[in-house]
Amino acid sequence: MPTPADTVKPNPAEAALVRAVQAGDAAAFEPLVDAHLDSLRAFIALKLPVAHLVDELAHETFVFAFRNLARFTPGTSFRAWLRAIATNLIRAELQRFARDQQNQLNYARACELEHGLMTGPGAAETEEVEHLRACVDCLPPHLKELVELKYAQDQPIETIAAKLARTENAVWQALFRLRAQLRECVEGKLRRTA
């Protein structure tokens, strides 16, 4: 739904600045940036509240707007046009973030398969497994539950996330950190018994 700021027509001075930039006066773009920077930053922050990305996306929005100003029609809302550009950049950033998260999940799964800390049923008890069981016994209850759900019950991450009211990514990250913690604990015990 358009906000009142989006439906307000630009003032004549702003339209003149746009025409000046379109005619080749690059310096006329600076007052447009000054006039819209704060509202654009606020708009981006509401959509993507990641502090370091707000300035970056605001900058990218203005760069895109400057390079594509020939496509803008003076007399229409410059603010709405900037917000449309920012929305597309935000969408691209969220898609990139989702891809990165999926890659991290895939990496965590690969690490889990490659460096699995828990042995399957019927595996011979080794010194490492004994140390691992001792390390798991020392975990706080919420982490023991995570180990139980993932390794003893072999629950999928999606199910674990739902049971614990956490995101799948949070569960994968917790498991990744937990495996590192348990590995360090086991290696420490092995060093002490060597």
N, C-alpha and C positions, 0 to 999 in steps of 0.2 A: 504494500500500500504506500503510495507516495506521501512523503512528509511535506509539511508546508514549505520547507526550504527547497524541495524539489520542484514545486509548482510555481514558485516565484520566478518571474521573468528576470533575466539579468538586467542590471542597470545600463544605461546608454554608455557610460564610461567603460564598463567591462566589455561590452560589445565592440567598442572602438579599439580597446586593447587587443582583442582577439583578431580583429581585422588588420591591425598593425603588424601583429606577429605573422599572420597569413601573408602579408605583403612583404615580409622579409626582415622586419624589425625585431630581432631576437630579444633585445633588451626589454621590449614591452611585455614579455612573458613573466618577468620577475614580479610585477605588481599582481598578476593573476595568481602566482604561487603564494605570495604574501596574503592575499585575500582569502584563499581557500585552504591553506595548509592546516590550520588548527581544526577546522570542521572535518577535513579529510582524515586526519590522524585519529580523531574521535570516532569517526565512522569505521575505520579499519580496526581500531581497538575494541569496539563493540562486537565486531564480527570474528576477530581473531586476536584474543587477548594474550598475545605473546609479545612482551615488551620489545625485544630486539627486532621483531619483524615489522612492527608498526612503522618505524622510520624507514626501514628498507622498502616496504611496500608503498609507502607514501612517495618516496623518491622514485621508485619504478613507475608509479602512476603518472607522475609529472613528466618523467622522461618520455613515456609512451604518448602522453597527451601532446607534448611539444612536437614529437616526431610525426604525429598523425593529425595535427591541428588543421590541416587542409580538409580533413573529413568532417570537421565540426562545422555546424551551421550557426553563424552568429545570430543572436536573437532567441536562441533556445537556451535552456538552463545549462550553463557550464558546470555548475556543481553536480547536477544529475549525471552529466557525461563523465565527470571525474569519478563519481561513485560507481558508475557502470564499469569503468576501466578497473577500478580497485576491486570490485566484486569478482571480475574475471581473474585478476591476479591472485586474489584470496582463494578462489576455487582451485587454481593451478597449484598454489602452495599446499592446500589441504590434500590434493591428489598426490603431490610429491611426498608429503608426510605419510600418507596411507601406504604408498609404495615402500618408503623407508621402514615403516613399522612391519609390513609384511616381510620385507627382506630380513629384518631382525628376528622375526618369528621363525622364518625358514632357517636362519643361521642357528638359532637356539635349538631348533629341532635337530639339525645336523650335528650340533655339539652333543646333544643328548644321546643321539644314536652312536656317535663316535666315542664319546667319553662316558658312556652310561655308568653311573655309580652304583646302581642297584642291580643285583644279579637276578636272573630269572629263576623260576621254580626248579628245584632239583639240582641247582648248581652247588658245587663243592664249597664248603665253608673254608675260606682262606683267612689268613691273618688280616688282610685288607678288609674283608667283609666283616670280621669281628670288630675291627676298629670303626668301621662305618656304622655298625649297629650302635656302638657306644656313643659315637658322635651324634647320631640321630636321637638317642635317648636324652642327650643334654640340651636338645633344642626346646625353645618355648612351645607351649601347646599349639599356637596357631601355625607354626612352621611344621610341627609334627603332623598336624592335620593335612597340610599341603603335601607332605611326603606320602602320607597314607593314601590320600585321594589319587595322587598321580602314579605312585609306584606300586603300592600294595593292591589298590583297587583298579588300577589302570584306567582311570576315568579320563575322557578326552578333556582338553583344555576348556572347551566351550562349556562343558558340564561343571567343571571346577569353578570357572568364572561365575557361572550362575549361582552355584551353591554358596560361594563366598561373597557374592554381591560385588565383584570386582570386574574390571575389563579383562579381556583375553590377554591384551598386551601386558597389563599389570601382573597377571599370573605368570606369563612367560618370563618377565623380568625377575619376578620373585624366585622362580625356579632356577633361573640362570645364576642369580646371586647365591641362592641356597646351595647349588651344586658346587660353586667356587668355594663357599664357606666349608662345606663338608669335605671337599677335596683337600683343603688346607688343614683341616682337623685330622683327617686320616694320615696325610703326609707327616704331620707333626708327631702323631703317635708312632708311625713307622720309624721316624728318626730316633725317637726316644728308646725304642725297643731294639734298634740295630746295634 
